[in-house]
């Protein structure tokens, strides 16, 4: 409890700081002046941590993190991280870093998981952890509250793909350029961000290639142009990007995805996200007898395990061994 008291003719102040009692002379014979001094010195101490270091706010640490770790990334990545930090700021803005405990982070994540996917919340944790790692490097804080939290489990088993009838319905429901954007994903397995960042210079009809410099893994990927050629022929070429907005600039992933998903629901296609079009390409590719190794290269998967999820759709290469095994079993039983 903070108080002022008199010792002789001079007023002194007394207050608590991290469980320690601090006493200081206010060097005044005026009680009002002593109270003002107590408020000032308390505010000064509130800005110091237990080790006497200047306390740093979440906002300052987040700005440093963005400047040092995000500013040099590609534009789409910068925008994503800025959005993530804005969400974190709604919860932690104005707080000192040492006020953000593991319990507060866990409560924040629990609240977010009620309406968002585990994958998105995991991005929030990664960014918050990155902010604290930056703070630790500058000796602004000693620990990272994101450590020792329970792992966020993500179910990546989703491989919803459209039937030919659903795809026909979706195409009929989409206006341009959304229809062409969706067709590009179904025909070439490209992610929405990869499609929207395409420029005409990335399409080489002579070599029948599409070069994607803006990929999830930050590594350029080249795939055959093939059937997507007709889709691109329908697009106006007066802008640098293949699918511009009405101002001639690239369309945003968030707004485009939201618009297409909404039109899909209105057309009666349930449990649909734009990324399912990429799954549709992969699933149809395998069902037509496509090779999983080539599919991995087209999709840009880092490991075969990511592509293996589509293996169950291909059974033609199992038929002969299965038939031989069945015959062997019949011979054995007879």
Secondary structure, 3 states (H helix, E strand, C coil): CCEEEEECCEEEEEEEECCEEEEEECCCCCHHHHHHHHHHHHHHHHCECCCCCECCEHHHHHHHHHHHHHCCCCHHHHHHHHHHHHHHHHHHCCCEHHHCCHHHHHHHHHHHHCCCCHHHHHHHHHHHHHHHHHHHHCCCCCCCCCCCCCCCCCCCCCCCCCCHHHHHHHHHHCCCCHHHHHHHHHHHCCCHHHHHCCEHHHEECCCCEEEECCCCCCCCEEEECHHHHHHHHCCCCCCCECCECCCCCECCHHHHHHHHHHHHHHCCCCCCCCHHHHHHHHHHHHHCCCCHHHHHHHHCCCCHHHHHHHHHHCCHHHHHHHHHHHHHHHHHHC
